[in-house]
Amino acid sequence: MSDALDRSPTPGTAAPPKTGAVVPVLAFGGIVVSLMQTLVIPIVGQLPQYLNASAADTAWAITATLLAAAVATPVMGRLGDMYGKRRMLLVSMAMLVVGSVVAGLSDSLVPMIVGRALQGLSSGVIPLGISILRDELPAEKLGSATAMISASLGVGGALGLPVAALIADNFDWHMLFWISAALGVVALVLVLIMVPESKVRTGGRFDLPGSLGMAAGLICLLLAISKGGDWGWASGTTLGLFAAAVVVLLAWGFYELRNDQPLVDLRSTARPQVLITNLASIAIGFAMFSMSLVIPQVLQLPEETGYGLGQSLLTAGLVMAPSGLVMMALAPVSALVTRAKGPKVTLMIGALIVAVGYGLNVLLMSEVWHFVLASCVIGAGIGFTYGAMPTLIMGAVPASETGAANALNTLMRSIGTSVASAVAGVVLAQMTTEFGGFALPSEDAFRTVLALGAGAALLGFVIAGFIPRQRAAGAEEAVVAGRAVEPSKA
């Protein structure tokens, strides 16, 4: 067995730290961070009143988190590879706590945006956590642990809506942020006590110009995607941002290829296994988010529309919550499939399950249980895919690049969700019906968004089919050893 797999202590050295608590602690941290995605949804409509600002301005409380997360995820992944993943994990959790406190103290727009941006800077927790698992866990435990941490992203997002709605309905809205701050402190302390620091480091210097270039390009791209519906897709601002994103990211890529210590190793990223997995991740991210844009709206629309179910926001959140629990419950199953057939097969199975879930929802939209069923099936598929993608990435990059590679994969999923939001916004705005003097999205509009989610999942399935085949039995060992998994000769 290779030295990379030999974790037994040598004479005169201390035994490695116990890792039994690492997985639940990292999973809890992932859930806390992913709660930030849905934290303000219950109060979006009241934010203009709370902050004495226009609705267009208060929308930046959501946009700021998105942009900060896009910038922070790859940067924190690279810093984790260089200076220690646990250290950057602690920094990320501290950002969440500080941002929550700032937002909790805010009664005006600017502090709220600052607080929400700081919360977004904590988004590197999940890719950093997955990278820590690779460094600390034995091969036989890595697959299920990776799937569990990946699933925490969906669990936090699904559970966040009903919990936030319950808090907003019964307490002052600032309590949302004080509770998130408290949870952040608990997660930070647990990481400090329970999670060991990895000795796997790349060293070198941090690529500041590369990080600034990537940040500028991503901000232009995601700002155009997220605000294009408000500004107009053909407006000069939107088109200018798209053009700037293309120019900046091309220049950034040219610079990174010539840099001997780049923020993102584009040559590693161009390996077929990494590149195709990242492309599939964009499609899966689109598919995952589509249900979040349809199910709560249909549930809350008045019954008089003929297709709305007249439920409260809390009920809508409770309908979505089981999908997150399904993701977590199926994490071990995803790991078993990966161990038996390889992560490529797991990813393809998950994509098909997601497509089936959306197909069910297109046909079944008249009862509350229809949405529970569809969201659980979709959640099951997402659990499979989110467990497989990090394994595919880690099987193709050396251990010293795990943080940056996982962070880039997380960013690809985020781009997919942003595109889903933009596309769904266009569909729901164009396909409307009159109700009470107002234009509401029609039933066909919602079915169209669900069909697009199914199509995105099928696209992810097709893309995943081009990932080079692996020997299933060696997949986990190759991940731990830090070497690429060789394509099967079958």
WOKA-V723917 format. One record per residue. BURIAL is + if it has 24 or more other ideal C-beta (glycine too) atoms within 12 Angstrom, else -. Layout:
((BURIAL) (BURIAL))
This chain:
((-) (-) (-) (-) (-) (-) (+) (-) (-) (-) (-) (-) (-) (-) (-) (-) (-) (-) (+) (-) (-) (+) (+) (+) (+) (+) (+) (+) (+) (+) (+) (+) (+) (+) (+) (+) (+) (+) (+) (+) (+) (+) (+) (+) (-) (-) (+) (-) (-) (+) (+) (-) (-) (-) (-) (-) (-) (+) (+) (+) (+) (+) (+) (+) (+) (+) (+) (+) (+) (+) (+) (+) (+) (+) (+) (+) (+) (+) (+) (+) (+) (+) (+) (+) (+) (+) (+) (+) (+) (+) (+) (+) (+) (+) (+) (+) (+) (+) (+) (+) (+) (+) (+) (+) (-) (+) (-) (-) (+) (-) (+) (+) (+) (+) (+) (+) (+) (+) (+) (+) (+) (+) (+) (+) (+) (+) (+) (+) (+) (+) (+) (+) (+) (+) (+) (+) (+) (+) (+) (-) (+) (+) (+) (+) (+) (+) (+) (+) (+) (+) (+) (+) (+) (+) (+) (+) (+) (+) (+) (+) (+) (+) (+) (+) (+) (-) (+) (+) (-) (-) (-) (-) (+) (+) (+) (+) (+) (+) (+) (+) (+) (-) (+) (+) (+) (-) (+) (+) (-) (+) (+) (-) (-) (+) (+) (+) (+) (+) (-) (+) (+) (+) (-) (-) (-) (+) (+) (-) (-) (+) (+) (-) (+) (+) (+) (+) (+) (+) (+) (+) (+) (+) (+) (+) (+) (+) (+) (+) (+) (+) (+) (-) (-) (-) (-) (-) (-) (+) (-) (-) (+) (+) (-) (+) (+) (-) (-) (+) (+) (-) (-) (+) (+) (-) (+) (+) (-) (-) (+) (-) (+) (+) (+) (+) (+) (+) (-) (+) (+) (-) (+) (+) (+) (+) (+) (+) (+) (+) (+) (+) (+) (+) (+) (+) (+) (+) (+) (+) (+) (+) (+) (+) (+) (+) (+) (+) (+) (+) (+) (+) (+) (-) (-) (-) (+) (-) (+) (+) (+) (-) (+) (-) (+) (+) (+) (+) (+) (+) (+) (+) (+) (+) (+) (+) (+) (+) (+) (+) (+) (+) (+) (+) (+) (+) (+) (+) (+) (+) (+) (-) (+) (+) (+) (+) (+) (+) (+) (+) (+) (+) (+) (+) (+) (+) (+) (+) (+) (+) (+) (+) (+) (+) (-) (-) (+) (-) (-) (+) (-) (+) (+) (+) (+) (+) (+) (+) (+) (+) (+) (+) (+) (+) (+) (+) (+) (+) (+) (+) (+) (+) (+) (+) (+) (+) (+) (+) (+) (+) (+) (+) (+) (+) (+) (+) (+) (+) (+) (+) (+) (+) (+) (+) (+) (+) (+) (+) (+) (+) (+) (+) (+) (+) (+) (+) (+) (+) (+) (+) (-) (-) (-) (-) (-) (-) (-) (-) (-) (-) (-) (+) (+) (+) (+) (-) (+) (+) (+) (+) (+) (+) (+) (+) (+) (+) (+) (+) (+) (+) (+) (+) (+) (-) (+) (+) (-) (-) (+) (+) (+) (+) (+) (+) (-) (+) (+) (+) (+) (+) (+) (+) (+) (+) (-) (+) (+) (-) (-) (-) (-) (-))
